């Protein structure tokens, strides 16, 4: 295994995840604010799961996102 390539590939994956996840969160929050299902002062509970089946990796992180 080439450590440099491995590290770059992980970083590419995480960058892609971060960019797309942020975009999806922003879109759904705006929709939810517009339709009134959430308020501008909400704190959203968030959870992300990372799974790599071949190596039996299951990693979960959770936190909150404040809207105001």
DOMI-669634 format. One record per residue (C-alpha): residue in one letter; x, z, y. Coordinates in steps of 0.05 Angstrom, whole numbers, padded with zeros to 5 digits, always signed. Layout:
AXZY ...
REM end
This chain:
X+00000+00000+00000 X+00025-00018+00069 X+00014+00043+00113 X+00014+00003+00178 X-00038-00047+00153 X-00080+00009+00122 X-00080+00048+00188 X-00098-00014+00229 X-00155-00031+00182 X-00183+00039+00187 X-00178+00036+00263 X-00213-00032+00265 X-00270-00006+00222 X-00278+00057+00264 X-00275+00018+00330 X-00329-00030+00304 X-00371+00029+00282 X-00363+00065+00348 X-00381+00004+00390 X-00441-00017+00348 X-00466+00055+00339 X-00463+00068+00414 X-00500+00003+00429 X-00555+00020+00379 X-00562+00092+00405 X-00567+00068+00477 X-00619+00016+00458 X-00663+00064+00420 X-00657+00119+00472 X-00679+00070+00527 X-00738+00047+00484 X-00758+00119+00469 X-00754+00139+00542 X-00797+00079+00560 X-00851+00093+00509 X-00851+00168+00525 X-00830+00192+00456 X-00771+00229+00487 X-00759+00260+00555 X-00699+00251+00601 X-00676+00323+00591 X-00675+00321+00515 X-00617+00340+00471 X-00615+00295+00410 X-00590+00318+00343 X-00544+00265+00313 X-00514+00255+00245 X-00466+00203+00217 X-00448+00192+00144 X-00387+00155+00120 X-00388+00133+00048 X-00336+00095+00009 X-00364+00090-00061 X-00303+00064-00096 X-00262+00127-00079 X-00322+00174-00080 X-00315+00193-00006 X-00375+00223+00028 X-00362+00250+00098 X-00416+00275+00144 X-00410+00295+00217 X-00465+00322+00261 X-00473+00341+00333 X-00516+00332+00394 X-00524+00282+00450 X-00548+00308+00517 X-00588+00258+00558 X-00581+00294+00624 
REM end
